[in-house]
């Protein structure tokens, strides 16, 4: 085990008031509980169901804010790009 990791584990165990042996045992048990086929983020799925209404309100406000285009900013920060004429216009302009 790298020295920095050992020192960090020892420090955290001391902060929690448990022996280093117990801290390491719990860490290994927790790691073994999650198999490689599981997705670790799935254990947090659904934990924010109680704030569903608030989330919808935030999403609605974000949508409203991003649907509006500030024309002045658009003009200031847009880069004019020359647009070539479509192929048909080129052919018609060179008619003999």
Order of alpha helices (4+ residues) and beta strands (2+ residues): alpha-alpha-alpha-alpha-alpha
